[in-house]
């Protein structure tokens, strides 16, 4: 017995030949004879009829029905004086004359599925496309709104990609995009979605992820992208910039969320202005709705809550009324609308007085 994959491939090939507008009957017969090795002609034609019509024909009727289809094709080909596909004749016979098809179909289930996939994916990278992004983000935001959850967006682009295209050529550039897409795909959870936004820009949708989780994802992707090797030693390195936005703390409109992530992406670029020389180890972002709760460790001390001024993967700065803060701080970072606190241990690295008399304290995480 033939393997199912082999038989399916033979039927698919015959279906393509029969669907061609410039149908060549002689070639089809030769292909049909070659494909019948290891299986009877009637069995093969029966599978072909199912592929085209979705109707299962009894094996003892296949030869008679196929002969009717061939005669129909001969008449149509001679009468119309224009190329006629075998599928056209088959649908005419099964639908118009025999009434065995209520709803004729021109594509198989596999082909319809392939069309659906192609409609929502980027052909180069295999990631979802911009059209899917907007629909998917709308669904996730609606779900988060119903459940009181959060959704984060990461917008990413490749640093120096234009130089790679200009100096190494577009085929190399395309290869870099494909490898970057693979990194993004492997860095996400099953529930996350990676999309190509356009050019060298990518967007990820991260359900139930606040800004702290999102920055961890962004840095994981950036670290792996930086390890991509270029094929020639021309003094270029791979880099990645990113920006983050979170529903609902950054806004509730989809376009505004995308705009905020784009604004923070460009803030990331400004912080890394000199090509491939990091002026900051990790980009910092001012994100509303973040607080840090410190103290209150069970020794009778009261906890204090301060507004987070900005945050990065490597640390935070917060605003306090206290003139002095300890060198080592332990606490929890909380984001409005997210019920998940993030325990952190930090060391103070700076303290800057503000015009209103408060202090902005910069801290680095201690891992």
Buried (B, 14 or more C-beta within 10 A) or exposed (E): EEEEEEBBEBBBBBBEBBBBEEBEBEEBEEBBEEBBEEBEBBBBBBBBBBBBBEEEBEEEEBEEBBEBBBEBBEEBBEEEEEEBBBBBBBBBBBBEEEEEBEEBBEEBEEBEEEEEEEEBBBEEBBBBBBEBBBEBBEEBBEEBEEEEBBBBBBBBBBBBBEBBBEBBEEEBBEBBBEBBBBBBBEBBEEEBBBBBBEEBBBBBBBBBBBBBBBBEBBBBBBEBBBEBEBEEEEEBEBBBBBBBBBBBBBBEEBEEBBBBBBBBBEBBBEBBEEEBEEEEEBBBBEBEBBBBBBBBEEEEEEEBBBBBBBBBBBBBBBBBEEEEBEEEBEBBBBBEBBEBBBEBEBEBEEBEEEEEEBBBBBBBEEE
